[in-house]
């Protein structure tokens, strides 16, 4: 199955999720993430402002602020297909841009370099246990994480978003950890097992 078909299939499955199920499962993931050692040890965490049916990062950000963490969110530059991250201390520092995305207002925020972030939460639609993903088609994160060497790449998702194998290309950069309502997958271990198996 090609990437577009897989992306549409998973999006259709998520679209029929009931509101109470969405809320409950998002909360389950958030609670697990807050106990994740890489998050506990992190000072600065990068992530997007979610849009349903993604795991609710608004609630997660509020909890991270309470824990004294700095949260950086991306500003996309459509002409170059690149991103810049900015630390936000309030949702009032966000503006709504194209496709109902909420992004930081650079003039009201502090720029954060990739080398400063301890963990980046990478969004996507379809994942496999090895950490490979199918994103939303813009390629922003693929480009951004290519040179990210400092910390860990993590993804938060619903179980419906995991398939056995995602079609990969040479430049694809897999995430390290996947957290769902029912499991935590160390993708590095899975990739090692796959290479040895």
N, C-alpha and C positions, 0 to 999 in steps of 0.2 A: 504494500500500500504506500502511495507517495505521501509526502509531507502535508500537502494541502488537504487530501482526503482524511488523513489521521487527525489533523487539526480540527476540521469541521466535525468529525465524528465525536471527538471528545467535547468540543464546545456544545454540541447538541445534547450530550449526556448531562453536562453541567447546567444547561439552560432549564431543564425540567426539575432541578433540585428545589424542594420546598424551602420556604423562608426559615422555618424553625430548624430544619436539618442544616441549612447553610450556616446559621448562627451557631448552633451547637458544635458542628464540626470545626468551624473557624476557632471557636473558643478552646476546643480540645487541642488544636495545633498550637495556638498561642501559649497555652499553659505549658506544653512540652518545650516550646522554644525558650521560654523564660527559665527553664531548668537546664538548658543546653550549656555544657561547659564553655564552648567557644563564645556564646553570648554573655555568659556570666563574666568571663575574663575580658571581654571586649570593652573598649572605651568609645569607639566610634563605629556605628553600624549604618551601612548604606542600604536603602530599599526604595521601591516605588510606592506611591500612594495608590492603593488598590482600587480597582473597579470590579463590582460584582460581575461574574462569579469567582473572582480570585479570593483567596484567604484574606480576611479583613485585616489589613495592616494599620488602619486607623487606630483600632483598639490596641494593637501591638505597640504602636508608637507611644500611645499614652502610657502604657505600662512601662516601657523602656525609659521614658522621661522620669517616671516615679522612682526608677532604680538609679537615676543619675547618669544615664547613658546619653551620649550625643547621637542624634539621628540625622543622617544626610540623605537627601532625596534628589533625584536627577532632573535636570533641565535638558530637554532634547533640542537639538539643532537640526531641523529637517533638511536644510540645504547640504550639510556635510554628513548627515546621519551619525553625528557624534553626540555624546552626552557630557555634561558637567554636573558635579554633585555640589549641593549647598546644604549646610546644617540649618535646620529649622528648630525654633523653640516654641512655635505656636502655629496652628493651622491658618492663622490670619496672614501668615507669610506666603501663602499659596495663592495661585490664580488658576482659573480654569481655561485651558487652551483647547486645541483641536481634539476631536474625538472624546470630549468630556474628560480629558486627562487633567489632573491637578498637578501643577508644577511649582517649584519655588520662584519667587520674584527675586532675581539676583541682587537688586539694589537693597533689599531688606534682609539679606542673608549673608552668611560667611561661606566663602568658597572652601571646599574640602578636596584635597588631592587624593587620588587613588591610593597613594602610599600611606595615607593617614588612616584609612579604613581597615579595621580588624576583621570585619565580616561584611560581605555583600550578599544580600538576599536577592537571588536572581529569579525573575518571573518567567513564566512560560506556560504553554498549553499542554504539551505532551512530554512525558519523561520516561526513561527506562531506568532500571536499577543501577546501571553503570554511570548515571549522572548526565547522559546525553539528553538533549531537549529539542523540542520544536517550539520556537517562540511565536511572536505575533506577526512576524514577517518583515519587520523593520531592520533587524540586524544590529540595533543599537548596543545591546548587551554583548553580543558576539564580539563586536569591535572593542568594546570597553574592557572586557575581562581578558582579552588576548595578552595584555601586558601587565595584568594584575598579579603581582607575586607576593604581596605582603601577607594576606590572611586567607581565610576560608570563604569558599563560595557555597551558599546554602540555598535550598529552595523549599518553600512551604506550599503544599498542595493537597488536594483531595485524592483519595485512593483511585477514583475513576480516571485520574490523569496519568496513571502508570500503565505502560504496556511492556511487553517482553523485550522489544528491541526497537529503537528509533533509528531510521536511516541516517547515517553519519557521513560527513565530508571531512577532508583532511584538516581544515582549519577549525572545526568544531571544538569548543572548549567545555568539557564536562564540569558539573558542579561536584563538590566534595561530599555534601550531606543533603539528604532529602528527609523532610519531616512531614508525615501525614497524620490524620486523626488516629490511625491504628499502628503506625510503625515509624521507626527511625532507620534509615538505610545509610550505611557508610559506603558511599559509591566507590571510594578508593579501594576498599577491600573487595568489592564486587568486581572491579576492573582487574585487580590482581588475580582473583580466582579465575576470571574469564581468560586471562592471558596464560595462566598455568594449566587451565583445564582442557 
